Amino acid sequence: MIRLLSRIALVLAVLSAIAVAVSGPGYRLGWWPLPVAFGALRWAGWIAIGITAVALVLALVATFVRPGGSRKGIAEAAIAIVIGVATMILPLSLQARGKQVPPIHDITTDTDNPPQFVAILPLRVNARNPAVYGGPEIAAQQKKAFPQIVPLQLAIPVDKAYDRALGVAREMGWTIVDADPAAHRIEATATTPFFGFKDDVVVVVSAAGNGSRIDMRSLSRIGHSDLGTNARRVEGYLAKVGAG
């Protein structure tokens, strides 16, 4: 009986892992809508937790409660545990991340005068989230959660700062929509790796004293909360530009 239950647990663990693995890519490829992808991710995660618990009990029973009996099924139970734990990591991490950040999807280094999108606007015609900045309420939530996101100051001329900013944007793998060296302005689209969400980015380089200042804005096309993705993108990008 233990071996049979262990095999069932293993099969369910594998199916849960497959559901998690294909949930995002399936949406990205257009196989199913976003609610289905999120649902598969969520339920597969819960099933993985249950299967891991059951497999752990089966392994303990086979090892300690019935030490004199057959230990067949221990291997299957152990593999089910490993797969179950690996499967639940992504759903649980996303859930935890969602609780740690505010439900916003627009991050900028300048909440008083955020950089505006121009060239990228035609690509956002069908976007669920508007390109217009959300105002003081969004700014307050960002400042509370991400007070470290501020304009980047560089002790180099504007032209050199722009060239560096454009080079890093390309290194990030973004799709450059517009690069205007005269206006020192960059607009690009970043695609998230798992779900393939499109987030739009605008970077503006301006003179600041004897050096330059870099402002940036990253905005999701869909989703009420970005789970901190845009903030991480802004921080990562500015850190690379600042490092030269």
GUBA-785328 format. One record per atom (N, C-alpha, C): residue in one letter; x, y, z; atom name. Coordinates in pm, whole numbers, plus 50000, padded with zeros to 5 digits. Example, Ala and Ser with C-alpha at 12.3 -4.5 7.8 and 13.67 -1.06 7.14 Angstrom:
- r, east, north, up, a
- A, 51319, 49431, 50780, N;
- A, 51230, 49550, 50780, CA;
- A, 51320, 49670, 50780, C;
- S, 51285, 49775, 50708, N;
- S, 51367, 49894, 50714, CA;
- S, 51290, 50003, 50787, C;
END
This chain:
- r, east, north, up, a
- M, 50083, 49880, 50000, N;
- M, 50000, 50000, 50000, CA;
- M, 50086, 50126, 50000, C;
- I, 50194, 50124, 50082, N;
- I, 50281, 50241, 50090, CA;
- I, 50347, 50269, 49955, C;
- R, 50386, 50160, 49887, N;
- R, 50450, 50179, 49757, CA;
- R, 50353, 50238, 49656, C;
- L, 50229, 50191, 49659, N;
- L, 50127, 50243, 49568, CA;
- L, 50101, 50391, 49595, C;
- L, 50084, 50425, 49722, N;
- L, 50058, 50565, 49758, CA;
- L, 50177, 50653, 49722, C;
- S, 50297, 50599, 49739, N;
- S, 50417, 50676, 49706, CA;
- S, 50424, 50702, 49556, C;
- R, 50385, 50604, 49477, N;
- R, 50385, 50621, 49331, CA;
- R, 50282, 50725, 49289, C;
- I, 50165, 50721, 49355, N;
- I, 50062, 50820, 49324, CA;
- I, 50111, 50961, 49360, C;
- A, 50177, 50970, 49476, N;
- A, 50231, 51100, 49519, CA;
- A, 50335, 51149, 49421, C;
- L, 50418, 51059, 49371, N;
- L, 50522, 51097, 49275, CA;
- L, 50461, 51147, 49144, C;
- V, 50359, 51076, 49098, N;
- V, 50293, 51118, 48973, CA;
- V, 50231, 51256, 48988, C;
- L, 50162, 51278, 49101, N;
- L, 50099, 51408, 49125, CA;
- L, 50204, 51519, 49140, C;
- A, 50317, 51484, 49202, N;
- A, 50424, 51583, 49217, CA;
- A, 50479, 51624, 49082, C;
- V, 50497, 51526, 48994, N;
- V, 50549, 51554, 48860, CA;
- V, 50449, 51639, 48782, C;
- L, 50321, 51606, 48792, N;
- L, 50218, 51683, 48721, CA;
- L, 50212, 51828, 48773, C;
- S, 50229, 51844, 48903, N;
- S, 50229, 51978, 48960, CA;
- S, 50349, 52058, 48910, C;
- A, 50463, 51991, 48902, N;
- A, 50584, 52057, 48854, CA;
- A, 50567, 52101, 48709, C;
- I, 50505, 52014, 48629, N;
- I, 50482, 52048, 48488, CA;
- I, 50387, 52167, 48478, C;
- A, 50282, 52168, 48561, N;
- A, 50186, 52277, 48559, CA;
- A, 50253, 52410, 48590, C;
- V, 50341, 52411, 48689, N;
- V, 50413, 52534, 48724, CA;
- V, 50506, 52575, 48611, C;
- A, 50577, 52477, 48557, N;
- A, 50677, 52505, 48454, CA;
- A, 50617, 52564, 48327, C;
- V, 50495, 52520, 48290, N;
- V, 50436, 52565, 48163, CA;
- V, 50335, 52679, 48182, C;
- S, 50301, 52714, 48306, N;
- S, 50200, 52817, 48328, CA;
- S, 50239, 52950, 48265, C;
- G, 50359, 52998, 48293, N;
- G, 50404, 53124, 48236, CA;
- G, 50434, 53117, 48087, C;
- P, 50519, 53023, 48044, N;
- P, 50548, 53011, 47901, CA;
- P, 50424, 52987, 47816, C;
- G, 50326, 52913, 47869, N;
- G, 50203, 52889, 47794, CA;
- G, 50128, 53018, 47768, C;
- Y, 50123, 53104, 47869, N;
- Y, 50060, 53236, 47849, CA;
- Y, 50140, 53318, 47750, C;
- R, 50271, 53313, 47763, N;
- R, 50358, 53390, 47674, CA;
- R, 50340, 53349, 47529, C;
- L, 50315, 53220, 47507, N;
- L, 50296, 53169, 47370, CA;
- L, 50152, 53179, 47323, C;
- G, 50064, 53227, 47409, N;
- G, 49924, 53243, 47370, CA;
- G, 49841, 53118, 47381, C;
- W, 49887, 53018, 47455, N;
- W, 49811, 52894, 47468, CA;
- W, 49689, 52910, 47557, C;
- W, 49698, 52998, 47657, N;
- W, 49585, 53022, 47746, CA;
- W, 49594, 53163, 47802, C;
- P, 49481, 53216, 47853, N;
- P, 49480, 53352, 47906, CA;
- P, 49551, 53360, 48041, C;
- L, 49576, 53482, 48085, N;
- L, 49650, 53504, 48210, CA;
- L, 49581, 53444, 48332, C;
- P, 49448, 53454, 48348, N;
- P, 49384, 53393, 48465, CA;
- P, 49411, 53242, 48475, C;
- V, 49415, 53175, 48360, N;
- V, 49444, 53031, 48360, CA;
- V, 49587, 53007, 48406, C;
- A, 49679, 53090, 48359, N;
- A, 49820, 53075, 48397, CA;
- A, 49838, 53096, 48547, C;
- F, 49776, 53202, 48600, N;
- F, 49785, 53229, 48743, CA;
- F, 49718, 53119, 48824, C;
- G, 49604, 53070, 48774, N;
- G, 49533, 52964, 48844, CA;
- G, 49615, 52835, 48850, C;
- A, 49677, 52800, 48738, N;
- A, 49761, 52680, 48734, CA;
- A, 49877, 52693, 48830, C;
- L, 49937, 52811, 48833, N;
- L, 50051, 52835, 48922, CA;
- L, 50010, 52823, 49068, C;
- R, 49896, 52883, 49100, N;
- R, 49851, 52884, 49239, CA;
- R, 49811, 52744, 49286, C;
- W, 49728, 52676, 49207, N;
- W, 49680, 52544, 49250, CA;
- W, 49790, 52439, 49247, C;
- A, 49879, 52449, 49150, N;
- A, 49991, 52354, 49147, CA;
- A, 50079, 52371, 49269, C;
- G, 50094, 52496, 49312, N;
- G, 50173, 52520, 49433, CA;
- G, 50110, 52459, 49556, C;
- W, 49976, 52476, 49570, N;
- W, 49908, 52417, 49685, CA;
- W, 49911, 52264, 49680, C;
- I, 49891, 52208, 49562, N;
- I, 49897, 52063, 49547, CA;
- I, 50036, 52011, 49582, C;
- A, 50138, 52084, 49541, N;
- A, 50276, 52044, 49571, CA;
- A, 50301, 52041, 49721, C;
- I, 50245, 52138, 49791, N;
- I, 50261, 52141, 49937, CA;
- I, 50195, 52017, 49999, C;
- G, 50073, 51985, 49954, N;
- G, 50004, 51868, 50006, CA;
- G, 50075, 51738, 49975, C;
- I, 50121, 51725, 49851, N;
- I, 50190, 51603, 49810, CA;
- I, 50320, 51586, 49887, C;
- T, 50391, 51695, 49910, N;
- T, 50516, 51688, 49985, CA;
- T, 50490, 51638, 50127, C;
- A, 50384, 51689, 50188, N;
- A, 50349, 51645, 50324, CA;
- A, 50312, 51498, 50327, C;
- V, 50232, 51455, 50231, N;
- V, 50191, 51314, 50225, CA;
- V, 50311, 51223, 50200, C;
- A, 50397, 51263, 50106, N;
- A, 50515, 51181, 50074, CA;
- A, 50609, 51172, 50194, C;
- L, 50618, 51280, 50269, N;
- L, 50703, 51279, 50388, CA;
- L, 50650, 51181, 50492, C;
- V, 50519, 51181, 50510, N;
- V, 50457, 51088, 50604, CA;
- V, 50478, 50944, 50558, C;
- L, 50461, 50918, 50430, N;
- L, 50480, 50782, 50378, CA;
- L, 50624, 50735, 50398, C;
- A, 50720, 50825, 50374, N;
- A, 50861, 50788, 50391, CA;
- A, 50891, 50759, 50538, C;
- L, 50835, 50838, 50628, N;
- L, 50858, 50817, 50771, CA;
- L, 50794, 50687, 50819, C;
- V, 50674, 50660, 50770, N;
- V, 50605, 50535, 50809, CA;
- V, 50684, 50414, 50761, C;
- A, 50729, 50419, 50636, N;
- A, 50804, 50305, 50581, CA;
- A, 50937, 50286, 50651, C;
- T, 50995, 50395, 50700, N;
- T, 51129, 50387, 50760, CA;
- T, 51125, 50354, 50908, C;
- F, 51033, 50417, 50980, N;
- F, 51038, 50404, 51126, CA;
- F, 50919, 50326, 51186, C;
- V, 50801, 50346, 51134, N;
- V, 50684, 50279, 51193, CA;
- V, 50682, 50132, 51157, C;
- R, 50727, 50099, 51036, N;
- R, 50730, 49960, 50991, CA;
- R, 50872, 49920, 50952, C;
- P, 50966, 49931, 51044, N;
- P, 51106, 49901, 51010, CA;
- P, 51129, 49758, 50969, C;
- G, 51045, 49667, 51014, N;
- G, 51065, 49528, 50980, CA;
- G, 50997, 49486, 50852, C;
- G, 50910, 49574, 50800, N;
- G, 50836, 49541, 50680, CA;
- G, 50909, 49585, 50554, C;
- S, 50836, 49580, 50446, N;
- S, 50893, 49620, 50319, CA;
- S, 50913, 49771, 50314, C;
- R, 51027, 49811, 50259, N;
- R, 51056, 49954, 50246, CA;
- R, 51037, 50000, 50102, C;
- K, 50965, 49921, 50027, N;
- K, 50939, 49960, 49890, CA;
- K, 50853, 50087, 49889, C;
- G, 50887, 50177, 49806, N;
- G, 50814, 50302, 49797, CA;
- G, 50886, 50419, 49858, C;
- I, 50992, 50390, 49937, N;
- I, 51068, 50499, 49999, CA;
- I, 51133, 50587, 49893, C;
- A, 51188, 50525, 49790, N;
- A, 51254, 50602, 49685, CA;
- A, 51155, 50693, 49614, C;
- E, 51037, 50636, 49581, N;
- E, 50935, 50717, 49514, CA;
- E, 50891, 50833, 49602, C;
- A, 50875, 50806, 49732, N;
- A, 50833, 50910, 49825, CA;
- A, 50940, 51019, 49836, C;
- A, 51066, 50976, 49840, N;
- A, 51176, 51073, 49851, CA;
- A, 51182, 51163, 49728, C;
- I, 51165, 51103, 49611, N;
- I, 51168, 51182, 49487, CA;
- I, 51049, 51277, 49483, C;
- A, 50933, 51231, 49528, N;
- A, 50814, 51315, 49533, CA;
- A, 50837, 51435, 49624, C;
- I, 50907, 51413, 49734, N;
- I, 50937, 51522, 49828, CA;
- I, 51026, 51627, 49760, C;
- V, 51129, 51580, 49693, N;
- V, 51222, 51672, 49626, CA;
- V, 51150, 51753, 49519, C;
- I, 51071, 51685, 49437, N;
- I, 50998, 51754, 49331, CA;
- I, 50895, 51850, 49388, C;
- G, 50827, 51805, 49495, N;
- G, 50725, 51890, 49557, CA;
- G, 50785, 52018, 49614, C;
- V, 50897, 52006, 49682, N;
- V, 50963, 52123, 49739, CA;
- V, 51009, 52218, 49628, C;
- A, 51067, 52163, 49523, N;
- A, 51112, 52247, 49411, CA;
- A, 50996, 52316, 49343, C;
- T, 50882, 52246, 49336, N;
- T, 50765, 52301, 49268, CA;
- T, 50702, 52416, 49345, C;
- M, 50702, 52407, 49476, N;
- M, 50634, 52510, 49556, CA;
- M, 50717, 52638, 49571, C;
- I, 50844, 52635, 49533, N;
- I, 50930, 52752, 49553, CA;
- I, 50879, 52874, 49478, C;
- L, 50851, 52858, 49348, N;
- L, 50807, 52973, 49268, CA;
- L, 50674, 53030, 49315, C;
- P, 50568, 52950, 49330, N;
- P, 50440, 53008, 49377, CA;
- P, 50451, 53076, 49512, C;
- L, 50524, 53013, 49606, N;
- L, 50536, 53072, 49739, CA;
- L, 50619, 53198, 49737, C;
- S, 50724, 53199, 49656, N;
- S, 50808, 53318, 49650, CA;
- S, 50733, 53436, 49589, C;
- L, 50650, 53410, 49488, N;
- L, 50570, 53516, 49427, CA;
- L, 50467, 53569, 49526, C;
- Q, 50408, 53477, 49601, N;
- Q, 50309, 53517, 49700, CA;
- Q, 50373, 53602, 49809, C;
- A, 50491, 53559, 49855, N;
- A, 50561, 53634, 49959, CA;
- A, 50603, 53771, 49909, C;
- R, 50649, 53776, 49785, N;
- R, 50693, 53903, 49726, CA;
- R, 50576, 54000, 49715, C;
- G, 50458, 53947, 49681, N;
- G, 50342, 54032, 49668, CA;
- G, 50302, 54097, 49800, C;
- K, 50331, 54031, 49913, N;
- K, 50299, 54085, 50044, CA;
- K, 50402, 54187, 50092, C;
- Q, 50519, 54188, 50030, N;
- Q, 50627, 54275, 50075, CA;
- Q, 50631, 54409, 50002, C;
- V, 50560, 54420, 49892, N;
- V, 50565, 54543, 49812, CA;
- V, 50424, 54598, 49793, C;
- P, 50412, 54728, 49766, N;
- P, 50278, 54786, 49744, CA;
- P, 50222, 54742, 49609, C;
- P, 50090, 54745, 49594, N;
- P, 50025, 54703, 49469, CA;
- P, 50031, 54812, 49362, C;
- I, 50153, 54843, 49318, N;
- I, 50172, 54945, 49214, CA;
- I, 50253, 54885, 49099, C;
- H, 50252, 54952, 48984, N;
- H, 50320, 54898, 48867, CA;
- H, 50392, 55007, 48788, C;
- D, 50414, 55122, 48852, N;
- D, 50478, 55236, 48786, CA;
- D, 50583, 55293, 48880, C;
- I, 50710, 55282, 48842, N;
- I, 50820, 55327, 48928, CA;
- I, 50903, 55431, 48854, C;
- T, 50938, 55539, 48922, N;
- T, 51017, 55643, 48860, CA;
- T, 51113, 55706, 48961, C;
- T, 51222, 55760, 48910, N;
- T, 51318, 55828, 48996, CA;
- T, 51271, 55968, 49034, C;
- D, 51173, 56019, 48962, N;
- D, 51122, 56154, 48989, CA;
- D, 50970, 56148, 48994, C;
- T, 50915, 56139, 49115, N;
- T, 50770, 56127, 49129, CA;
- T, 50699, 56261, 49112, C;
- D, 50774, 56371, 49120, N;
- D, 50714, 56503, 49100, CA;
- D, 50699, 56537, 48951, C;
- N, 50798, 56495, 48874, N;
- N, 50796, 56520, 48730, CA;
- N, 50848, 56396, 48657, C;
- P, 50770, 56288, 48658, N;
- P, 50817, 56162, 48600, CA;
- P, 50840, 56174, 48450, C;
- P, 50943, 56108, 48396, N;
- P, 50966, 56108, 48251, CA;
- P, 50843, 56057, 48177, C;
- Q, 50812, 56120, 48065, N;
- Q, 50693, 56085, 47990, CA;
- Q, 50729, 55997, 47870, C;
- F, 50639, 55906, 47836, N;
- F, 50656, 55823, 47718, CA;
- F, 50607, 55898, 47595, C;
- V, 50680, 55882, 47486, N;
- V, 50642, 55947, 47361, CA;
- V, 50639, 55844, 47248, C;
- A, 50757, 55798, 47210, N;
- A, 50768, 55704, 47097, CA;
- A, 50700, 55571, 47126, C;
- I, 50692, 55536, 47252, N;
- I, 50640, 55404, 47289, CA;
- I, 50488, 55402, 47303, C;
- L, 50425, 55519, 47304, N;
- L, 50280, 55526, 47324, CA;
- L, 50200, 55443, 47224, C;
- P, 50235, 55441, 47095, N;
- P, 50158, 55357, 47001, CA;
- P, 50160, 55209, 47037, C;
- L, 50265, 55165, 47105, N;
- L, 50275, 55025, 47144, CA;
- L, 50187, 54993, 47265, C;
- R, 50139, 55098, 47332, N;
- R, 50059, 55081, 47452, CA;
- R, 49910, 55105, 47426, C;
- V, 49871, 55105, 47300, N;
- V, 49730, 55133, 47265, CA;
- V, 49636, 55037, 47336, C;
- N, 49671, 54910, 47341, N;
- N, 49584, 54810, 47403, CA;
- N, 49627, 54773, 47545, C;
- A, 49718, 54852, 47602, N;
- A, 49766, 54823, 47737, CA;
- A, 49656, 54849, 47839, C;
- R, 49647, 54764, 47939, N;
- R, 49545, 54782, 48043, CA;
- R, 49580, 54896, 48136, C;
- N, 49710, 54920, 48156, N;
- N, 49753, 55028, 48244, CA;
- N, 49783, 55153, 48162, C;
- P, 49728, 55267, 48200, N;
- P, 49753, 55391, 48125, CA;
- P, 49895, 55440, 48143, C;
- A, 49942, 55519, 48047, N;
- A, 50077, 55575, 48054, CA;
- A, 50082, 55700, 48141, C;
- V, 49965, 55754, 48175, N;
- V, 49960, 55873, 48260, CA;
- V, 49997, 55833, 48403, C;
- Y, 50086, 55911, 48464, N;
- Y, 50132, 55878, 48600, CA;
- Y, 50017, 55890, 48699, C;
- G, 50016, 55802, 48798, N;
- G, 49906, 55794, 48893, CA;
- G, 49897, 55904, 48996, C;
- G, 50001, 55988, 49008, N;
- G, 49994, 56102, 49098, CA;
- G, 50043, 56077, 49239, C;
- P, 50004, 56165, 49334, N;
- P, 50056, 56161, 49472, CA;
- P, 50037, 56029, 49545, C;
- E, 49924, 55962, 49519, N;
- E, 49899, 55835, 49589, CA;
- E, 50002, 55729, 49552, C;
- I, 50031, 55718, 49422, N;
- I, 50131, 55621, 49376, CA;
- I, 50270, 55663, 49424, C;
- A, 50296, 55793, 49418, N;
- A, 50426, 55845, 49462, CA;
- A, 50450, 55814, 49609, C;
- A, 50347, 55830, 49692, N;
- A, 50361, 55804, 49835, CA;
- A, 50390, 55657, 49862, C;
- Q, 50323, 55569, 49790, N;
- Q, 50347, 55426, 49809, CA;
- Q, 50488, 55388, 49766, C;
- Q, 50534, 55447, 49655, N;
- Q, 50670, 55417, 49609, CA;
- Q, 50774, 55466, 49709, C;
- K, 50759, 55590, 49756, N;
- K, 50858, 55646, 49847, CA;
- K, 50866, 55568, 49978, C;
- K, 50753, 55515, 50021, N;
- K, 50753, 55437, 50144, CA;
- K, 50821, 55302, 50125, C;
- A, 50795, 55238, 50011, N;
- A, 50849, 55104, 49986, CA;
- A, 50990, 55108, 49928, C;
- F, 51017, 55208, 49844, N;
- F, 51147, 55213, 49774, CA;
- F, 51210, 55352, 49786, C;
- P, 51244, 55394, 49907, N;
- P, 51302, 55528, 49925, CA;
- P, 51439, 55544, 49859, C;
- Q, 51502, 55433, 49827, N;
- Q, 51635, 55436, 49766, CA;
- Q, 51632, 55469, 49618, C;
- I, 51515, 55469, 49558, N;
- I, 51506, 55498, 49414, CA;
- I, 51502, 55649, 49393, C;
- V, 51614, 55703, 49349, N;
- V, 51630, 55847, 49326, CA;
- V, 51709, 55866, 49197, C;
- P, 51712, 55988, 49143, N;
- P, 51791, 56013, 49022, CA;
- P, 51939, 55979, 49043, C;
- L, 52003, 55936, 48937, N;
- L, 52145, 55902, 48942, CA;
- L, 52227, 56024, 48900, C;
- Q, 52321, 56063, 48983, N;
- Q, 52408, 56176, 48953, CA;
- Q, 52544, 56122, 48908, C;
- L, 52592, 56172, 48794, N;
- L, 52720, 56129, 48740, CA;
- L, 52810, 56251, 48717, C;
- A, 52938, 56236, 48747, N;
- A, 53032, 56345, 48729, CA;
- A, 53096, 56339, 48590, C;
- I, 53012, 56320, 48489, N;
- I, 53059, 56317, 48351, CA;
- I, 52963, 56399, 48265, C;
- P, 53008, 56447, 48150, N;
- P, 52921, 56527, 48063, CA;
- P, 52797, 56450, 48019, C;
- V, 52696, 56525, 47979, N;
- V, 52568, 56466, 47939, CA;
- V, 52583, 56368, 47823, C;
- D, 52661, 56404, 47722, N;
- D, 52676, 56317, 47606, CA;
- D, 52736, 56182, 47645, C;
- K, 52839, 56186, 47730, N;
- K, 52901, 56061, 47773, CA;
- K, 52805, 55980, 47861, C;
- A, 52729, 56051, 47945, N;
- A, 52633, 55982, 48030, CA;
- A, 52525, 55915, 47946, C;
- Y, 52483, 55983, 47840, N;
- Y, 52382, 55927, 47750, CA;
- Y, 52435, 55801, 47681, C;
- D, 52557, 55808, 47631, N;
- D, 52616, 55692, 47564, CA;
- D, 52625, 55573, 47659, C;
- R, 52662, 55602, 47783, N;
- R, 52672, 55494, 47882, CA;
- R, 52533, 55438, 47912, C;
- A, 52435, 55526, 47926, N;
- A, 52297, 55482, 47956, CA;
- A, 52242, 55396, 47844, C;
- L, 52268, 55434, 47719, N;
- L, 52220, 55357, 47605, CA;
- L, 52289, 55222, 47598, C;
- G, 52419, 55220, 47625, N;
- G, 52492, 55093, 47623, CA;
- G, 52440, 54996, 47726, C;
- V, 52411, 55044, 47847, N;
- V, 52358, 54957, 47952, CA;
- V, 52218, 54909, 47917, C;
- A, 52136, 54996, 47856, N;
- A, 52001, 54956, 47815, CA;
- A, 52008, 54839, 47718, C;
- R, 52103, 54844, 47626, N;
- R, 52120, 54733, 47532, CA;
- R, 52171, 54609, 47601, C;
- E, 52261, 54625, 47699, N;
- E, 52312, 54511, 47775, CA;
- E, 52201, 54442, 47853, C;
- M, 52103, 54519, 47896, N;
- M, 51992, 54462, 47973, CA;
- M, 51901, 54375, 47887, C;
- G, 51920, 54380, 47755, N;
- G, 51837, 54298, 47667, CA;
- G, 51705, 54361, 47631, C;
- W, 51690, 54490, 47658, N;
- W, 51565, 54558, 47624, CA;
- W, 51555, 54581, 47474, C;
- T, 51433, 54592, 47426, N;
- T, 51408, 54628, 47287, CA;
- T, 51406, 54781, 47278, C;
- I, 51504, 54838, 47214, N;
- I, 51512, 54983, 47204, CA;
- I, 51410, 55033, 47102, C;
- V, 51316, 55112, 47148, N;
- V, 51211, 55167, 47061, CA;
- V, 51256, 55299, 47000, C;
- D, 51325, 55380, 47081, N;
- D, 51374, 55509, 47032, CA;
- D, 51496, 55551, 47113, C;
- A, 51599, 55597, 47043, N;
- A, 51719, 55649, 47107, CA;
- A, 51753, 55781, 47040, C;
- D, 51737, 55889, 47115, N;
- D, 51755, 56023, 47060, CA;
- D, 51874, 56091, 47127, C;
- P, 51991, 56090, 47064, N;
- P, 52110, 56150, 47125, CA;
- P, 52099, 56301, 47141, C;
- A, 52020, 56366, 47057, N;
- A, 52004, 56511, 47067, CA;
- A, 51924, 56547, 47192, C;
- A, 51818, 56470, 47219, N;
- A, 51734, 56495, 47336, CA;
- A, 51784, 56418, 47459, C;
- H, 51887, 56333, 47438, N;
- H, 51942, 56249, 47545, CA;
- H, 51830, 56167, 47611, C;
- R, 51756, 56099, 47526, N;
- R, 51636, 56027, 47569, CA;
- R, 51634, 55887, 47509, C;
- I, 51593, 55789, 47591, N;
- I, 51586, 55650, 47547, CA;
- I, 51450, 55594, 47588, C;
- E, 51385, 55526, 47495, N;
- E, 51262, 55454, 47527, CA;
- E, 51279, 55310, 47482, C;
- A, 51238, 55218, 47568, N;
- A, 51259, 55076, 47539, CA;
- A, 51152, 54992, 47605, C;
- T, 51146, 54866, 47565, N;
- T, 51053, 54770, 47623, CA;
- T, 51130, 54652, 47680, C;
- A, 51101, 54620, 47804, N;
- A, 51162, 54504, 47870, CA;
- A, 51059, 54393, 47879, C;
- T, 51101, 54270, 47852, N;
- T, 51012, 54155, 47857, CA;
- T, 51053, 54064, 47972, C;
- T, 50962, 54033, 48062, N;
- T, 50996, 53946, 48174, CA;
- T, 51016, 53803, 48123, C;
- P, 51107, 53729, 48184, N;
- P, 51145, 53597, 48129, CA;
- P, 51040, 53488, 48141, C;
- F, 50962, 53485, 48248, N;
- F, 50871, 53371, 48269, CA;
- F, 50736, 53391, 48201, C;
- F, 50668, 53498, 48233, N;
- F, 50536, 53523, 48174, CA;
- F, 50544, 53601, 48044, C;
- G, 50656, 53667, 48019, N;
- G, 50668, 53747, 47897, CA;
- G, 50592, 53877, 47904, C;
- F, 50573, 53932, 48025, N;
- F, 50505, 54060, 48039, CA;
- F, 50589, 54171, 47976, C;
- K, 50522, 54267, 47914, N;
- K, 50589, 54380, 47853, CA;
- K, 50585, 54500, 47948, C;
- D, 50702, 54548, 47986, N;
- D, 50713, 54668, 48068, CA;
- D, 50790, 54772, 47989, C;
- D, 50742, 54896, 47989, N;
- D, 50805, 55001, 47911, CA;
- D, 50893, 55089, 47998, C;
- V, 51004, 55131, 47938, N;
- V, 51106, 55207, 48010, CA;
- V, 51138, 55335, 47934, C;
- V, 51155, 55444, 48007, N;
- V, 51203, 55568, 47947, CA;
- V, 51316, 55621, 48036, C;
- V, 51424, 55661, 47972, N;
- V, 51542, 55714, 48041, CA;
- V, 51573, 55851, 47984, C;
- V, 51592, 55948, 48071, N;
- V, 51624, 56084, 48029, CA;
- V, 51751, 56130, 48098, C;
- V, 51848, 56177, 48020, N;
- V, 51973, 56228, 48073, CA;
- V, 51974, 56379, 48060, C;
- S, 52005, 56448, 48168, N;
- S, 52005, 56595, 48166, CA;
- S, 52129, 56648, 48237, C;
- A, 52159, 56774, 48212, N;
- A, 52274, 56837, 48276, CA;
- A, 52242, 56866, 48422, C;
- A, 52344, 56849, 48507, N;
- A, 52328, 56876, 48650, CA;
- A, 52461, 56931, 48701, C;
- G, 52470, 57064, 48710, N;
- G, 52595, 57125, 48752, CA;
- G, 52703, 57099, 48649, C;
- N, 52817, 57046, 48695, N;
- N, 52926, 57011, 48605, CA;
- N, 52916, 56868, 48553, C;
- G, 52812, 56799, 48593, N;
- G, 52794, 56660, 48553, CA;
- G, 52661, 56637, 48485, C;
- S, 52600, 56525, 48518, N;
- S, 52474, 56489, 48454, CA;
- S, 52384, 56415, 48554, C;
- R, 52258, 56409, 48517, N;
- R, 52159, 56341, 48600, CA;
- R, 52078, 56247, 48511, C;
- I, 52053, 56127, 48562, N;
- I, 51975, 56029, 48487, CA;
- I, 51847, 55997, 48561, C;
- D, 51735, 56021, 48492, N;
- D, 51604, 55985, 48546, CA;
- D, 51548, 55870, 48465, C;
- M, 51465, 55792, 48529, N;
- M, 51414, 55671, 48465, CA;
- M, 51274, 55641, 48514, C;
- R, 51196, 55579, 48430, N;
- R, 51063, 55533, 48468, CA;
- R, 51038, 55397, 48404, C;
- S, 50980, 55306, 48480, N;
- S, 50950, 55171, 48430, CA;
- S, 50804, 55142, 48462, C;
- L, 50725, 55111, 48359, N;
- L, 50580, 55097, 48372, CA;
- L, 50530, 54969, 48306, C;
- S, 50453, 54891, 48380, N;
- S, 50396, 54767, 48327, CA;
- S, 50276, 54796, 48239, C;
- R, 50256, 54714, 48137, N;
- R, 50138, 54731, 48051, CA;
- R, 50015, 54667, 48111, C;
- I, 50032, 54559, 48185, N;
- I, 49919, 54493, 48251, CA;
- I, 49957, 54460, 48394, C;
- G, 49857, 54437, 48476, N;
- G, 49881, 54396, 48613, CA;
- G, 49868, 54510, 48712, C;
- H, 49790, 54490, 48815, N;
- H, 49774, 54593, 48919, CA;
- H, 49902, 54605, 49001, C;
- S, 49959, 54491, 49037, N;
- S, 50086, 54489, 49110, CA;
- S, 50192, 54422, 49025, C;
- D, 50313, 54477, 49027, N;
- D, 50422, 54417, 48949, CA;
- D, 50512, 54331, 49037, C;
- L, 50475, 54313, 49164, N;
- L, 50552, 54233, 49260, CA;
- L, 50695, 54286, 49276, C;
- G, 50713, 54416, 49253, N;
- G, 50844, 54477, 49272, CA;
- G, 50935, 54469, 49151, C;
- T, 50883, 54419, 49039, N;
- T, 50967, 54400, 48920, CA;
- T, 51023, 54531, 48867, C;
- N, 50938, 54633, 48855, N;
- N, 50984, 54760, 48801, CA;
- N, 51087, 54827, 48891, C;
- A, 51068, 54817, 49021, N;
- A, 51164, 54875, 49114, CA;
- A, 51299, 54806, 49102, C;
- R, 51299, 54674, 49093, N;
- R, 51425, 54601, 49078, CA;
- R, 51493, 54638, 48946, C;
- R, 51410, 54657, 48842, N;
- R, 51467, 54694, 48711, CA;
- R, 51535, 54831, 48718, C;
- V, 51467, 54927, 48779, N;
- V, 51523, 55062, 48790, CA;
- V, 51652, 55059, 48872, C;
- E, 51649, 54991, 48985, N;
- E, 51768, 54984, 49071, CA;
- E, 51883, 54914, 48999, C;
- G, 51854, 54804, 48932, N;
- G, 51959, 54729, 48863, CA;
- G, 52020, 54809, 48750, C;
- Y, 51935, 54877, 48675, N;
- Y, 51984, 54956, 48563, CA;
- Y, 52072, 55072, 48611, C;
- L, 52024, 55148, 48707, N;
- L, 52100, 55263, 48755, CA;
- L, 52231, 55220, 48822, C;
- A, 52230, 55104, 48886, N;
- A, 52353, 55054, 48947, CA;
- A, 52458, 55024, 48841, C;
- K, 52415, 54966, 48729, N;
- K, 52509, 54934, 48621, CA;
- K, 52560, 55062, 48555, C;
- V, 52471, 55158, 48533, N;
- V, 52514, 55284, 48474, CA;
- V, 52610, 55357, 48565, C;
- G, 52580, 55356, 48694, N;
- G, 52666, 55423, 48791, CA;
- G, 52802, 55358, 48802, C;
- A, 52806, 55226, 48784, N;
- A, 52935, 55155, 48794, CA;
- A, 53022, 55179, 48673, C;
- G, 52962, 55230, 48565, N;
- G, 53039, 55259, 48445, CA;
- G, 53072, 55139, 48363, C;
END
